Amino acid sequence: MKVTIRINGDVLSAYIPKKDLEEPIISVENEDLWGGSILLRNGWRLALPHHPQDTRLPVTMEASIRRP
């Protein structure tokens, strides 16, 4: 699914256009964000693809839902 990672002030969030849903990111698996998974406030865990560490936000990419 398409997801846009963006930052507003100090809050990192994920916007999922297909669901018209924007949720704050509450934890990040990898320190540099890319290539790991993120946990959204609603409990969804998304796997993000690898990107260079200096990727500027906002960025739209394909992500997948990780099942526990």
PDB file with one MODEL, atoms N, CA, C and O in Angstrom:
MODEL        1
ATOM      1  N   MET A   1       0.836  -1.165   0.000  1.00  0.00           N
ATOM      2  CA  MET A   1       0.000   0.000   0.000  1.00  0.00           C
ATOM      3  C   MET A   1       0.886   1.235   0.000  1.00  0.00           C
ATOM      4  O   MET A   1       2.009   1.211   0.504  1.00  0.00           O
ATOM      5  N   LYS A   2       0.375   2.294  -0.562  1.00  0.00           N
ATOM      6  CA  LYS A   2       1.101   3.567  -0.571  1.00  0.00           C
ATOM      7  C   LYS A   2       0.989   4.205   0.806  1.00  0.00           C
ATOM      8  O   LYS A   2      -0.071   4.188   1.432  1.00  0.00           O
ATOM      9  N   VAL A   3       2.101   4.767   1.264  1.00  0.00           N
ATOM     10  CA  VAL A   3       2.126   5.474   2.533  1.00  0.00           C
ATOM     11  C   VAL A   3       3.048   6.682   2.381  1.00  0.00           C
ATOM     12  O   VAL A   3       4.089   6.605   1.727  1.00  0.00           O
ATOM     13  N   THR A   4       2.657   7.786   2.985  1.00  0.00           N
ATOM     14  CA  THR A   4       3.477   8.987   2.990  1.00  0.00           C
ATOM     15  C   THR A   4       3.972   9.212   4.411  1.00  0.00           C
ATOM     16  O   THR A   4       3.181   9.334   5.347  1.00  0.00           O
ATOM     17  N   ILE A   5       5.284   9.264   4.556  1.00  0.00           N
ATOM     18  CA  ILE A   5       5.890   9.561   5.849  1.00  0.00           C
ATOM     19  C   ILE A   5       6.181  11.050   5.858  1.00  0.00           C
ATOM     20  O   ILE A   5       6.837  11.570   4.955  1.00  0.00           O
ATOM     21  N   ARG A   6       5.691  11.732   6.881  1.00  0.00           N
ATOM     22  CA  ARG A   6       5.914  13.174   6.968  1.00  0.00           C
ATOM     23  C   ARG A   6       6.131  13.577   8.414  1.00  0.00           C
ATOM     24  O   ARG A   6       5.837  12.830   9.348  1.00  0.00           O
ATOM     25  N   ILE A   7       6.656  14.784   8.564  1.00  0.00           N
ATOM     26  CA  ILE A   7       6.921  15.311   9.892  1.00  0.00           C
ATOM     27  C   ILE A   7       6.255  16.667  10.014  1.00  0.00           C
ATOM     28  O   ILE A   7       6.327  17.500   9.110  1.00  0.00           O
ATOM     29  N   ASN A   8       5.605  16.871  11.147  1.00  0.00           N
ATOM     30  CA  ASN A   8       4.946  18.144  11.430  1.00  0.00           C
ATOM     31  C   ASN A   8       5.419  18.574  12.817  1.00  0.00           C
ATOM     32  O   ASN A   8       4.958  18.038  13.825  1.00  0.00           O
ATOM     33  N   GLY A   9       6.329  19.531  12.871  1.00  0.00           N
ATOM     34  CA  GLY A   9       6.939  19.903  14.142  1.00  0.00           C
ATOM     35  C   GLY A   9       7.827  18.776  14.614  1.00  0.00           C
ATOM     36  O   GLY A   9       8.797  18.427  13.941  1.00  0.00           O
ATOM     37  N   ASP A  10       7.509  18.197  15.768  1.00  0.00           N
ATOM     38  CA  ASP A  10       8.274  17.071  16.314  1.00  0.00           C
ATOM     39  C   ASP A  10       7.586  15.729  16.096  1.00  0.00           C
ATOM     40  O   ASP A  10       8.094  14.696  16.530  1.00  0.00           O
ATOM     41  N   VAL A  11       6.432  15.736  15.426  1.00  0.00           N
ATOM     42  CA  VAL A  11       5.638  14.514  15.279  1.00  0.00           C
ATOM     43  C   VAL A  11       5.858  13.895  13.902  1.00  0.00           C
ATOM     44  O   VAL A  11       5.592  14.517  12.873  1.00  0.00           O
ATOM     45  N   LEU A  12       6.346  12.666  13.905  1.00  0.00           N
ATOM     46  CA  LEU A  12       6.512  11.880  12.688  1.00  0.00           C
ATOM     47  C   LEU A  12       5.223  11.097  12.493  1.00  0.00           C
ATOM     48  O   LEU A  12       4.744  10.450  13.425  1.00  0.00           O
ATOM     49  N   SER A  13       4.651  11.149  11.280  1.00  0.00           N
ATOM     50  CA  SER A  13       3.387  10.455  11.056  1.00  0.00           C
ATOM     51  C   SER A  13       3.399   9.733   9.717  1.00  0.00           C
ATOM     52  O   SER A  13       4.233   9.991   8.850  1.00  0.00           O
ATOM     53  N   ALA A  14       2.443   8.820   9.579  1.00  0.00           N
ATOM     54  CA  ALA A  14       2.258   8.066   8.342  1.00  0.00           C
ATOM     55  C   ALA A  14       0.840   8.335   7.847  1.00  0.00           C
ATOM     56  O   ALA A  14      -0.125   8.197   8.599  1.00  0.00           O
ATOM     57  N   TYR A  15       0.722   8.722   6.572  1.00  0.00           N
ATOM     58  CA  TYR A  15      -0.576   8.959   5.952  1.00  0.00           C
ATOM     59  C   TYR A  15      -0.805   7.872   4.919  1.00  0.00           C
ATOM     60  O   TYR A  15       0.038   7.640   4.053  1.00  0.00           O
ATOM     61  N   ILE A  16      -1.948   7.205   5.012  1.00  0.00           N
ATOM     62  CA  ILE A  16      -2.313   6.134   4.099  1.00  0.00           C
ATOM     63  C   ILE A  16      -3.521   6.617   3.305  1.00  0.00           C
ATOM     64  O   ILE A  16      -4.647   6.587   3.801  1.00  0.00           O
ATOM     65  N   PRO A  17      -3.281   7.074   2.042  1.00  0.00           N
ATOM     66  CA  PRO A  17      -4.369   7.666   1.254  1.00  0.00           C
ATOM     67  C   PRO A  17      -5.540   6.717   1.000  1.00  0.00           C
ATOM     68  O   PRO A  17      -6.693   7.150   1.009  1.00  0.00           O
ATOM     69  N   LYS A  18      -5.265   5.434   0.775  1.00  0.00           N
ATOM     70  CA  LYS A  18      -6.334   4.481   0.470  1.00  0.00           C
ATOM     71  C   LYS A  18      -7.358   4.410   1.604  1.00  0.00           C
ATOM     72  O   LYS A  18      -8.544   4.195   1.355  1.00  0.00           O
ATOM     73  N   LYS A  19      -6.911   4.586   2.828  1.00  0.00           N
ATOM     74  CA  LYS A  19      -7.795   4.549   3.996  1.00  0.00           C
ATOM     75  C   LYS A  19      -8.128   5.951   4.500  1.00  0.00           C
ATOM     76  O   LYS A  19      -8.896   6.097   5.451  1.00  0.00           O
ATOM     77  N   ASP A  20      -7.560   6.980   3.876  1.00  0.00           N
ATOM     78  CA  ASP A  20      -7.677   8.371   4.344  1.00  0.00           C
ATOM     79  C   ASP A  20      -7.395   8.421   5.842  1.00  0.00           C
ATOM     80  O   ASP A  20      -8.192   8.934   6.627  1.00  0.00           O
ATOM     81  N   LEU A  21      -6.238   7.872   6.218  1.00  0.00           N
ATOM     82  CA  LEU A  21      -5.857   7.697   7.607  1.00  0.00           C
ATOM     83  C   LEU A  21      -4.481   8.287   7.844  1.00  0.00           C
ATOM     84  O   LEU A  21      -3.545   8.001   7.097  1.00  0.00           O
ATOM     85  N   GLU A  22      -4.347   9.102   8.869  1.00  0.00           N
ATOM     86  CA  GLU A  22      -3.044   9.594   9.276  1.00  0.00           C
ATOM     87  C   GLU A  22      -2.868   9.285  10.753  1.00  0.00           C
ATOM     88  O   GLU A  22      -3.699   9.660  11.580  1.00  0.00           O
ATOM     89  N   GLU A  23      -1.781   8.597  11.076  1.00  0.00           N
ATOM     90  CA  GLU A  23      -1.513   8.185  12.446  1.00  0.00           C
ATOM     91  C   GLU A  23      -0.080   8.559  12.816  1.00  0.00           C
ATOM     92  O   GLU A  23       0.823   8.451  11.985  1.00  0.00           O
ATOM     93  N   PRO A  24       0.132   8.995  14.048  1.00  0.00           N
ATOM     94  CA  PRO A  24       1.497   9.243  14.515  1.00  0.00           C
ATOM     95  C   PRO A  24       2.286   7.933  14.584  1.00  0.00           C
ATOM     96  O   PRO A  24       1.729   6.873  14.869  1.00  0.00           O
ATOM     97  N   ILE A  25       3.566   8.024  14.322  1.00  0.00           N
ATOM     98  CA  ILE A  25       4.467   6.875  14.461  1.00  0.00           C
ATOM     99  C   ILE A  25       4.953   6.890  15.904  1.00  0.00           C
ATOM    100  O   ILE A  25       5.538   7.875  16.356  1.00  0.00           O
ATOM    101  N   ILE A  26       4.710   5.786  16.637  1.00  0.00           N
ATOM    102  CA  ILE A  26       5.093   5.769  18.046  1.00  0.00           C
ATOM    103  C   ILE A  26       6.397   5.029  18.307  1.00  0.00           C
ATOM    104  O   ILE A  26       7.023   5.234  19.347  1.00  0.00           O
ATOM    105  N   SER A  27       6.821   4.164  17.372  1.00  0.00           N
ATOM    106  CA  SER A  27       8.137   3.536  17.525  1.00  0.00           C
ATOM    107  C   SER A  27       8.686   3.161  16.162  1.00  0.00           C
ATOM    108  O   SER A  27       7.944   2.906  15.214  1.00  0.00           O
ATOM    109  N   VAL A  28      10.012   3.135  16.092  1.00  0.00           N
ATOM    110  CA  VAL A  28      10.735   2.851  14.855  1.00  0.00           C
ATOM    111  C   VAL A  28      11.738   1.745  15.150  1.00  0.00           C
ATOM    112  O   VAL A  28      12.496   1.837  16.116  1.00  0.00           O
ATOM    113  N   GLU A  29      11.751   0.692  14.320  1.00  0.00           N
ATOM    114  CA  GLU A  29      12.650  -0.440  14.535  1.00  0.00           C
ATOM    115  C   GLU A  29      14.109  -0.048  14.292  1.00  0.00           C
ATOM    116  O   GLU A  29      14.980  -0.376  15.098  1.00  0.00           O
ATOM    117  N   ASN A  30      14.382   0.652  13.182  1.00  0.00           N
ATOM    118  CA  ASN A  30      15.741   1.064  12.841  1.00  0.00           C
ATOM    119  C   ASN A  30      15.929   2.533  13.169  1.00  0.00           C
ATOM    120  O   ASN A  30      15.032   3.346  12.945  1.00  0.00           O
ATOM    121  N   GLU A  31      17.076   2.868  13.693  1.00  0.00           N
ATOM    122  CA  GLU A  31      17.347   4.251  14.085  1.00  0.00           C
ATOM    123  C   GLU A  31      17.191   5.222  12.926  1.00  0.00           C
ATOM    124  O   GLU A  31      16.742   6.351  13.125  1.00  0.00           O
ATOM    125  N   ASP A  32      17.558   4.796  11.703  1.00  0.00           N
ATOM    126  CA  ASP A  32      17.457   5.704  10.554  1.00  0.00           C
ATOM    127  C   ASP A  32      16.111   5.603   9.838  1.00  0.00           C
ATOM    128  O   ASP A  32      15.946   6.200   8.774  1.00  0.00           O
ATOM    129  N   LEU A  33      15.138   4.862  10.393  1.00  0.00           N
ATOM    130  CA  LEU A  33      13.765   4.755   9.898  1.00  0.00           C
ATOM    131  C   LEU A  33      13.601   3.800   8.721  1.00  0.00           C
ATOM    132  O   LEU A  33      12.626   3.049   8.687  1.00  0.00           O
ATOM    133  N   TRP A  34      14.502   3.799   7.774  1.00  0.00           N
ATOM    134  CA  TRP A  34      14.310   3.076   6.514  1.00  0.00           C
ATOM    135  C   TRP A  34      14.769   1.627   6.613  1.00  0.00           C
ATOM    136  O   TRP A  34      15.777   1.318   7.248  1.00  0.00           O
ATOM    137  N   GLY A  35      14.005   0.747   5.970  1.00  0.00           N
ATOM    138  CA  GLY A  35      14.375  -0.655   5.880  1.00  0.00           C
ATOM    139  C   GLY A  35      13.933  -1.499   7.061  1.00  0.00           C
ATOM    140  O   GLY A  35      14.283  -2.676   7.142  1.00  0.00           O
ATOM    141  N   GLY A  36      13.185  -0.930   7.961  1.00  0.00           N
ATOM    142  CA  GLY A  36      12.678  -1.671   9.113  1.00  0.00           C
ATOM    143  C   GLY A  36      11.179  -1.525   9.203  1.00  0.00           C
ATOM    144  O   GLY A  36      10.494  -1.356   8.194  1.00  0.00           O
ATOM    145  N   SER A  37      10.682  -1.590  10.405  1.00  0.00           N
ATOM    146  CA  SER A  37       9.240  -1.422  10.570  1.00  0.00           C
ATOM    147  C   SER A  37       8.964  -0.274  11.525  1.00  0.00           C
ATOM    148  O   SER A  37       9.796   0.099  12.351  1.00  0.00           O
ATOM    149  N   ILE A  38       7.756   0.274  11.380  1.00  0.00           N
ATOM    150  CA  ILE A  38       7.288   1.345  12.252  1.00  0.00           C
ATOM    151  C   ILE A  38       5.989   0.889  12.888  1.00  0.00           C
ATOM    152  O   ILE A  38       5.243   0.104  12.302  1.00  0.00           O
ATOM    153  N   LEU A  39       5.725   1.377  14.071  1.00  0.00           N
ATOM    154  CA  LEU A  39       4.480   1.074  14.760  1.00  0.00           C
ATOM    155  C   LEU A  39       3.664   2.352  14.829  1.00  0.00           C
ATOM    156  O   LEU A  39       4.141   3.381  15.308  1.00  0.00           O
ATOM    157  N   LEU A  40       2.418   2.279  14.343  1.00  0.00           N
ATOM    158  CA  LEU A  40       1.524   3.428  14.377  1.00  0.00           C
ATOM    159  C   LEU A  40       0.692   3.399  15.654  1.00  0.00           C
ATOM    160  O   LEU A  40       0.537   2.349  16.279  1.00  0.00           O
ATOM    161  N   ARG A  41       0.163   4.544  16.034  1.00  0.00           N
ATOM    162  CA  ARG A  41      -0.624   4.653  17.257  1.00  0.00           C
ATOM    163  C   ARG A  41      -1.832   3.712  17.246  1.00  0.00           C
ATOM    164  O   ARG A  41      -2.260   3.250  18.304  1.00  0.00           O
ATOM    165  N   ASN A  42      -2.386   3.422  16.062  1.00  0.00           N
ATOM    166  CA  ASN A  42      -3.561   2.537  15.992  1.00  0.00           C
ATOM    167  C   ASN A  42      -3.201   1.054  16.073  1.00  0.00           C
ATOM    168  O   ASN A  42      -4.084   0.201  15.993  1.00  0.00           O
ATOM    169  N   GLY A  43      -1.899   0.735  16.234  1.00  0.00           N
ATOM    170  CA  GLY A  43      -1.467  -0.656  16.380  1.00  0.00           C
ATOM    171  C   GLY A  43      -0.940  -1.297  15.114  1.00  0.00           C
ATOM    172  O   GLY A  43      -0.403  -2.403  15.170  1.00  0.00           O
ATOM    173  N   TRP A  44      -1.075  -0.636  13.971  1.00  0.00           N
ATOM    174  CA  TRP A  44      -0.551  -1.195  12.729  1.00  0.00           C
ATOM    175  C   TRP A  44       0.964  -1.122  12.740  1.00  0.00           C
ATOM    176  O   TRP A  44       1.541  -0.122  13.169  1.00  0.00           O
ATOM    177  N   ARG A  45       1.610  -2.181  12.268  1.00  0.00           N
ATOM    178  CA  ARG A  45       3.056  -2.198  12.076  1.00  0.00           C
ATOM    179  C   ARG A  45       3.305  -2.276  10.573  1.00  0.00           C
ATOM    180  O   ARG A  45       2.858  -3.211   9.908  1.00  0.00           O
ATOM    181  N   LEU A  46       4.022  -1.283  10.044  1.00  0.00           N
ATOM    182  CA  LEU A  46       4.311  -1.218   8.611  1.00  0.00           C
ATOM    183  C   LEU A  46       5.775  -1.461   8.351  1.00  0.00           C
ATOM    184  O   LEU A  46       6.632  -0.921   9.050  1.00  0.00           O
ATOM    185  N   ALA A  47       6.072  -2.275   7.346  1.00  0.00           N
ATOM    186  CA  ALA A  47       7.447  -2.507   6.907  1.00  0.00           C
ATOM    187  C   ALA A  47       7.779  -1.495   5.819  1.00  0.00           C
ATOM    188  O   ALA A  47       7.076  -1.401   4.812  1.00  0.00           O
ATOM    189  N   LEU A  48       8.854  -0.739   6.026  1.00  0.00           N
ATOM    190  CA  LEU A  48       9.269   0.280   5.063  1.00  0.00           C
ATOM    191  C   LEU A  48      10.444  -0.225   4.234  1.00  0.00           C
ATOM    192  O   LEU A  48      11.280  -0.973   4.740  1.00  0.00           O
ATOM    193  N   PRO A  49      10.517   0.175   2.964  1.00  0.00           N
ATOM    194  CA  PRO A  49      11.649  -0.226   2.130  1.00  0.00           C
ATOM    195  C   PRO A  49      12.908   0.560   2.510  1.00  0.00           C
ATOM    196  O   PRO A  49      12.843   1.554   3.234  1.00  0.00           O
ATOM    197  N   HIS A  50      14.043   0.097   2.011  1.00  0.00           N
ATOM    198  CA  HIS A  50      15.315   0.792   2.239  1.00  0.00           C
ATOM    199  C   HIS A  50      15.353   2.078   1.424  1.00  0.00           C
ATOM    200  O   HIS A  50      14.950   2.099   0.261  1.00  0.00           O
ATOM    201  N   HIS A  51      15.833   3.135   2.035  1.00  0.00           N
ATOM    202  CA  HIS A  51      16.057   4.433   1.399  1.00  0.00           C
ATOM    203  C   HIS A  51      17.346   4.994   1.973  1.00  0.00           C
ATOM    204  O   HIS A  51      17.746   4.598   3.068  1.00  0.00           O
ATOM    205  N   PRO A  52      18.009   5.905   1.267  1.00  0.00           N
ATOM    206  CA  PRO A  52      19.186   6.548   1.852  1.00  0.00           C
ATOM    207  C   PRO A  52      18.809   7.255   3.149  1.00  0.00           C
ATOM    208  O   PRO A  52      17.700   7.772   3.280  1.00  0.00           O
ATOM    209  N   GLN A  53      19.736   7.275   4.108  1.00  0.00           N
ATOM    210  CA  GLN A  53      19.469   7.877   5.409  1.00  0.00           C
ATOM    211  C   GLN A  53      19.107   9.354   5.297  1.00  0.00           C
ATOM    212  O   GLN A  53      18.371   9.879   6.132  1.00  0.00           O
ATOM    213  N   ASP A  54      19.623  10.024   4.265  1.00  0.00           N
ATOM    214  CA  ASP A  54      19.358  11.459   4.131  1.00  0.00           C
ATOM    215  C   ASP A  54      18.105  11.762   3.298  1.00  0.00           C
ATOM    216  O   ASP A  54      17.954  12.883   2.811  1.00  0.00           O
ATOM    217  N   THR A  55      17.214  10.795   3.127  1.00  0.00           N
ATOM    218  CA  THR A  55      15.963  11.011   2.399  1.00  0.00           C
ATOM    219  C   THR A  55      15.166  12.114   3.079  1.00  0.00           C
ATOM    220  O   THR A  55      14.964  12.092   4.293  1.00  0.00           O
ATOM    221  N   ARG A  56      14.719  13.072   2.288  1.00  0.00           N
ATOM    222  CA  ARG A  56      13.961  14.204   2.833  1.00  0.00           C
ATOM    223  C   ARG A  56      12.484  13.855   2.936  1.00  0.00           C
ATOM    224  O   ARG A  56      11.939  13.132   2.101  1.00  0.00           O
ATOM    225  N   LEU A  57      11.856  14.377   3.966  1.00  0.00           N
ATOM    226  CA  LEU A  57      10.430  14.161   4.187  1.00  0.00           C
ATOM    227  C   LEU A  57       9.646  15.372   3.712  1.00  0.00           C
ATOM    228  O   LEU A  57      10.162  16.486   3.807  1.00  0.00           O
ATOM    229  N   PRO A  58       8.457  15.222   3.219  1.00  0.00           N
ATOM    230  CA  PRO A  58       7.670  13.994   3.130  1.00  0.00           C
ATOM    231  C   PRO A  58       8.119  13.130   1.959  1.00  0.00           C
ATOM    232  O   PRO A  58       8.650  13.633   0.968  1.00  0.00           O
ATOM    233  N   VAL A  59       7.900  11.831   2.085  1.00  0.00           N
ATOM    234  CA  VAL A  59       8.222  10.878   1.031  1.00  0.00           C
ATOM    235  C   VAL A  59       7.085   9.860   0.962  1.00  0.00           C
ATOM    236  O   VAL A  59       6.577   9.405   1.987  1.00  0.00           O
ATOM    237  N   THR A  60       6.694   9.510  -0.274  1.00  0.00           N
ATOM    238  CA  THR A  60       5.650   8.506  -0.502  1.00  0.00           C
ATOM    239  C   THR A  60       6.306   7.256  -1.034  1.00  0.00           C
ATOM    240  O   THR A  60       7.167   7.330  -1.911  1.00  0.00           O
ATOM    241  N   MET A  61       5.907   6.096  -0.511  1.00  0.00           N
ATOM    242  CA  MET A  61       6.517   4.828  -0.900  1.00  0.00           C
ATOM    243  C   MET A  61       5.523   3.697  -0.717  1.00  0.00           C
ATOM    244  O   MET A  61       4.444   3.882  -0.154  1.00  0.00           O
ATOM    245  N   GLU A  62       5.895   2.543  -1.192  1.00  0.00           N
ATOM    246  CA  GLU A  62       5.115   1.329  -0.975  1.00  0.00           C
ATOM    247  C   GLU A  62       5.554   0.723   0.358  1.00  0.00           C
ATOM    248  O   GLU A  62       6.749   0.559   0.602  1.00  0.00           O
ATOM    249  N   ALA A  63       4.610   0.400   1.201  1.00  0.00           N
ATOM    250  CA  ALA A  63       4.890  -0.249   2.477  1.00  0.00           C
ATOM    251  C   ALA A  63       3.945  -1.439   2.607  1.00  0.00           C
ATOM    252  O   ALA A  63       2.928  -1.520   1.919  1.00  0.00           O
ATOM    253  N   SER A  64       4.295  -2.350   3.491  1.00  0.00           N
ATOM    254  CA  SER A  64       3.414  -3.490   3.709  1.00  0.00           C
ATOM    255  C   SER A  64       3.108  -3.625   5.186  1.00  0.00           C
ATOM    256  O   SER A  64       3.906  -3.225   6.034  1.00  0.00           O
ATOM    257  N   ILE A  65       1.966  -4.181   5.488  1.00  0.00           N
ATOM    258  CA  ILE A  65       1.579  -4.402   6.874  1.00  0.00           C
ATOM    259  C   ILE A  65       2.299  -5.643   7.362  1.00  0.00           C
ATOM    260  O   ILE A  65       2.270  -6.692   6.717  1.00  0.00           O
ATOM    261  N   ARG A  66       2.943  -5.510   8.509  1.00  0.00           N
ATOM    262  CA  ARG A  66       3.627  -6.649   9.144  1.00  0.00           C
ATOM    263  C   ARG A  66       2.697  -7.256  10.175  1.00  0.00           C
ATOM    264  O   ARG A  66       2.188  -6.567  11.059  1.00  0.00           O
ATOM    265  N   ARG A  67       2.488  -8.525  10.052  1.00  0.00           N
ATOM    266  CA  ARG A  67       1.657  -9.239  11.017  1.00  0.00           C
ATOM    267  C   ARG A  67       2.540  -9.703  12.172  1.00  0.00           C
ATOM    268  O   ARG A  67       3.686 -10.089  11.941  1.00  0.00           O
ATOM    269  N   PRO A  68       2.039  -9.677  13.415  1.00  0.00           N
ATOM    270  CA  PRO A  68       2.845 -10.136  14.565  1.00  0.00           C
ATOM    271  C   PRO A  68       3.116 -11.612  14.529  1.00  0.00           C
ATOM    272  O   PRO A  68       3.778 -12.141  15.422  1.00  0.00           O
TER     273      PRO A  68
ENDMDL
END
